[in-house]
Amino acid sequence: MSVSTMSPTVSAASSSTRWVQLGLGLVAMMSISSPQYVWTLFTKPLQTSLGVGLPAIQITFSLVIVLQTFFSPLQGYLVDKFGPRLLIAIGCLLSGAGWVATSYVHSLTGLYLTYGLLCGLGTGIVYVGIVGLMVRWFPDRRGFATGMVAAGYGFGAILTTFPIDTMIKASGYQHTLVVFGCILGVVGAVAALAMRMPTADDALPAPAVMSSGKSVGPGEMIKTPVFWLMFVMMTMMSTGGLMIISQFAAFSRAFGVADVVVLGMAALPLALSIDRITNGATRPFFGWVSDRIGRENTMAIAFLMEAAAVTAMVLLRNDALVFALLSGVVFFGWGEIFSLFPSTLTDTFGTRHATTNYGVLYMAQGIGSVLGGPLAALLHDKTGTWLPVFAIIITMDALTGLLAFFALKPLRKRYAAA
């Protein structure tokens, strides 16, 4: 087993620097989360302003996700080539500019070219850029560091949702887009301008888990079976998770629990609140666990736990409280894919091309976003029940967990030793 030759000890200065870099990455991630997670607040006013139906408006959201994920290899390449400081700052400004420009549009095409194009490209650059930076600064804590910034992307909208909703009601959506577009774009860009890659002078510790000493670019990486196994695994986990996310309200109503009051709240909003917290918390938690017991072992635990939680949620679907609580466990077993896969990828293929490499792997999330919602809806329409959808989700979760332990683990060992 070949292992990275970085210094086993970390100087006080380097330790302080990398935690500052993590904090800056967290701020930048939080600054780009609103275009995705607060989008729903703008759909109704945009419908009224543009005089179009909801399906046409929702194409904008699809554009954001597609551009964020399917352009990630190019975005990662640009960050690796020109450095994180410039590219991440540009990404934050593009995302903010997308909101500002949207306030002036009067057509669907304009909406697609502003909110869809600018926010999609901007958030993609920032997301893969920051993940690529963190796996370099934290070779000994890759899972935890990537989990923290990935959690920031989900948690960031918690700080902006209520202020944005209040401002829309008080001053209109256009004014809100301009104000928050400027604030979020500038805050993210300022944080990015203080970021940098680690250098030879930064005495960083050696990796804490199985890690090859190789430094492989995307061209060579995609020729390896270990990459494609990871790609298939991430695609299955992404698709299954997004099947649940996209149709959660629909199947909770079909199960008759959506409006049942438990703990003082209707079960559906209670479940969604719990899910947002667990989906964010799982990323640094399981990342931290993987830094101690290994990536594949952690994947097996988390993915099989999700399979068990989904099974229990379906079997006990008539109990509103149990349904809401188990949904939190389901999301706790899913969100960690955004810390485990990038850290495993860098452990395997090295840090030199880490951002570009993750951009290639991150396309699996794009495939999941395209397949998840439509496939779940299609299966339901064909069968008249959600049970086949859950059967597929449980099968993919269990299969991915088993593949992590029995296929990915030995395959990575052979690759590192070759």
N, C-alpha and C positions, 0 to 999 in steps of 0.2 A: 504494500500500500504506500503510495507516494503521498507525502503530506507537504503542505506549504511550508516554506522555510522562513517565514516571518519571525521576528523576535518573539520569544516566549513571554517577555515582560513588556509592559506598556508604561512609558514615562508619564509623570503627572501632567506635563504640558499636553502630550498627545491625548491623554484620557480626557482632559478638560475640553480640548478642541473637538473631539469627536462627539461629545455630548452636546456641545453647542451646535454642531452640524445637525445632529438629530433633532434638536429643538427647532432649528430653522426649517428643516424639512417638514416637520409637523405643521408649522405655521403655513408654509406654502401649500401643503396638501389641504389644509382646512380652507384655504382661500379659494380653492377650485372645486370644492364639493357642492356648492349651492347650485350651479347650472344643472346638475343631475338631480339632486335630492329636493330642491325647492321648485323644480319645474312645474309641478302640479298646481302651485299657487297662481301661475300665470296663464294656464290654459283657458279658463273661463273668460277673463278680460280680453285675451287675444282673439278668442272666438267672436266676441261681441265687436271688437274693433275692426277685425278683418272680414267679418260677415261670412265665415266658413264653418263647416262642421268639425266636430272633435277628431274624427279619423284623419282629416287633412292636417290639423294642428299637430297631432301626435307623431306624424312623420318627422317632425323636427327633432323630437326626442330620440327616435330611432337613428337619425343622422348623427346625433351627438355620440351615441354608443358605438356605431359602426366606424366613424372617423377616429374615435378615441382608441379603438382596439385594432382595427385592420391596418391602420397606418403606423402602428406602434413599432414595427421593425425599422421603418425609415426614421421615425422620431428618435428611437434609441440610437441609431447610427449617427444622427446629427449631434446628439448629446455627447457620444463618445468622441466624435471628431472635433467639435468646437468647445467642449467643456460644459459643465452643468450651470455655471454662473450665467452665461449669456442665454443659453437655450431655455432654461427654466424661467428666467425673467421674462423672456419673450412669450413663453407659454402662458404665464400668469397674466401678462398684459393682453394677449390675444383673447383669453377667456373673459377678462373684464370688458374689453372692447366689444366682444360679442353682445354683451348685455346693453352697453351704451348704444350700439348701432341698432339693436332690435327696437329700441324706443322710438326710432324714426321711420320704421318700415310701414308700408301700407299695402303689402301684398304677401301672398304665401311664398313666392319666390324670394322676396326680400328676407322673410323670416328664416327660410332654409339657408340662405347665404350668410346670415348674421349669427343668429343663435345656433343653428345647426353646424355650419362650417367653422366659424371662428371658435366657438366654445368647444366643439369636438376636437379640433386640432390642438387648441391650447391646453385643454385638460389632459390630453394624451401625452403631450410633450412633458408636462410637469409630472404626471404619474410615473411613467417609466423612468424618467430622469432621476427622480428622487429615490425610487427603489434601487436603481443602479448605483446611486451614490452610497446608500446605506449599506449595501452588501460589501462595499469596499472598505468603509470605515469600521465595520464591526465584524471582522472575520470570526471572532469568538462568540458573537451574539447575533449572528445574521438573522435567525428566526425572530428574535425579540425586536430588533431594530426595524426590520421590514414590517413586522406586525404593528409596531407603534405608528409608523407613518401611514400604513394602510388603514388603521383604525381612525387616524386623523381625517382621512378622506370621508369616512362614514360619519364621524362625530361632528365634523365642522358645521354641517347644516343645522345641528341642534342650536348653535349660537345665533343663527341668522333667520330661522324659520319664523319665529314670532315677531321680530322687528320688521321683517319684510312683509308679513301678512298685515301688520298694523299700518305700515306705510302705504301699502296698496289701497287699503280701505280709506285712509285719510287723504292721500295725495294722488292716487291713481297709479297704474302699473308702469306707465312711461317714466314718470319722475323716479319711481322706485328703482327701475332698471338703471337709470343714469347714476343715481347716488350710490347704490351698492356695486354697480359695475366699476365705478371709479375706486371705491374703497377697497374692494376685494382684489382688483387688479394691482393697485399700488402696494398694498400690504404684501401680497405674494411676491411681487417683483423686488421689493426692498429686502425681503428675507433671502431671495435667490442671489442677490448681489453680494451677500456675505458668505455664500457657499463656495467650496473648493474641493478638488480631489485630494486624497491623501498623497503625500510624496514619500520619497525614501527617507526623509528626515523624521517622519512620523513613525515612531517605534510602536507598531501595532502587534498585538498578541497573535499567536498561532490559532488556527481553527480549533474549536473544541470538539467537533465531531468528524466523522469520516469525510475527508476532503482530498481530492487529487491535487497534484502539483501542476496540472496541465493548464495551459492558457489557450483556449480554442475559440476561433471566430465562428460566426453563424454558418458560413459555407461548409466548414468541416463538421460543425455540430449537427446539422440536419442530415448528415450521412450516417449518424450513429443510431443504433436501435434504442439506446437508453433515452435519447431525446424524444423519439417518437412514442415511447412508452409513457413518458411524462406528459407529452402533449395529449395523448388519448385519455390518460387519467384525469388531467385537468379539464378536458372537454366534457367528460362524463360528469364530473363533480359540478362544473359550472352549469351544464344543461339541467341537471336534476335540481339544483338549488334555485335556478331561475324559473323552472316549472312551478315551484312552490311560491316564490315571490310574486310572479306575474298573476297568478290565479288565486292568491290567498283569500281575498275577500269573497270570490265566487264560490269556492268550495266550503268556506266556513258558513256561508248562507245556505248552501245545499245541505250541509250537515245539520242545519237548524240551530246553530249555536251563536251566530254572529251578534244577535241582539239580546241574548240572555245576559242579565246583569249579574256580575260576580265581582266581589271586592269593591262594590260601589261604581263599577264601570261596565259598559257593554263589553262582551267577550272579545269582539273584533278589535276595537281600538286598544283594549288592554293587551291583547296578544301582539299587536303591531308595536306597541311601546316596549314591551319586553323584548321582542325580536330585534329592534334597533339596538338596544343595549347589548344583548348577547352577541349579535353579529359583529359589533365593534370590539367588545372585550375579548372575544375568542382569538383575535389576530395576534396581539402581543402575548396572550397567555400560552397558546399552543406553540407559538414561536419560541417562547422561553423554555417550554418543556422540551422542544426538539433540540435546543442547544445543549440539553443535558442527557437525553436518552436516545438521540438520533432522529433524523428526519423520517425515515420509513417507519420506525416503531411508532412515532407520534401520528403519522398519517393513518396507520392501521387502527390505532385507538380511536382517533377522531371520526374517521369515515364509518367504521363499524358502529360507533356510538350513534351517529346520525341515522344509520339504517335501522337500528333498534328503536330510536326515538320516533322516527316516521311510522314504523310499524305500530308502536304503542299508540301514537296519536290517531291513527286510523281505527284501530280496534276500540279505542275509548272515545271516539269522536262525538258521542252523544252527551258527554259530560263537559260542559262549557269551561269550567275552571281547569280541569285536567288538560283539555284541549289547548287552552291558552298557555299553560305552563310548559307543556310538552313542545309547543311551537318554539319556545325560547331555547329548549335543548336542541331542537332541530337546527336552528340557526347557529347555535354554539358549535355544532359539529360541521358547519358548512363554511363560515366566513374565514376560517384559518387557511383556506387554500391560497389566500393572498399573502400569507407569510411563509408557508411551508414550500410552495413550489418555487418562488424566486430564490430562496435560500438554498434549496436543494440543487437548483440549476447552477448557481454560482459555485457551490461546493464541488460540482462535477466538472464544469468547464472553465473555471477560473474567473479572475476579475478583470482581465485586460479588455474584454469585449462584453462585460457583464450587462451593460444597459441595452446594447443591440440584441444580445442573446435573449434577454427577458422580453424585449419587444416582440421577438418571434414567438416565444412561448405564450405571451399574453394574447395572441390571436385566438387561442383556445377559448378565452372569455368571450370574444366576439362571436365565435361559433355558437357558444352556449346561449348568448343573448338572442341570436337569430332563431335557434331551434327551440329554446325553452318554452316561451309563451305560446307561440303558434302551435307547436306540437302538442302541448297539453290541451289547448282549446280544441284542436282537431280530434284528438282521441276522445275527449268528452262528447263532442258533437256526434261522433260515429257510434259511440257505445251508450250514451245517455247516462253515464256514471263517471265519477272521478276515480273509482277504484283501479282501473287499468293504469291510470297515470301514476298513482302511488306505487303500484307494483313495479313499474319501470324505474321509478326513483329509488326504491329500496334495493332493487337488483343492481343498479349502477353504483350505489353507495357501497354495498357489500362487496361487489366485484372489485371496485377501486381499492378498498381497504385491504383485501386479500392480495391484490396485485402489488401493493406497496411493500408488503412484507415478503411475499414469496417470489416475486419477479423483479421489482425495482431494486431491492436491497442487494441480491446477489449479482445482478447485472451491473450495478454501479461499482461493486467491488472488483469485478473482472475488468471493467473499463479503466478503473484507476490503476490497476496492477499491470495493465498491458504496456 
